[in-house]
């Protein structure tokens, strides 16, 4: 018997009555298999390897998702194993949605996780403008 891949075990659900959220970079819900083993990735911000932060929102988002990919790799996981994201954005404005959507679809492709965006006034470090945390299904 072979073990199913994470993509086969995480079911993405987008009920037609709620419209299609995929153009916005998320799925309405994800369903995990019985007995799934979970990992929780702490918030990843836009810091580079030296701890530097660009003042540019798009640069921080790009770096934040690159950091998330590194955290997944450290777990031996792939993006299709992410079931849920929570994204925190300082001084959120609708114009920032295009940046966020582009970043999430670049990393996740067609395997879009459930996602919540939380506008905040401040994050842990003053120059931070973005942070993303993840719930990951492990085999």
Secondary structure by P-SEA (a helix, b strand, c coil): cccccccccbbbbbbcccccccccccccccccccbbbbbbbcccccccccccccccaaaaaaaaaaaaaaaaaaaccccccccbbbbbbccccccaaaaaaaaaaaacccccccbbbbbbcccccccccbbbbbbbbcc
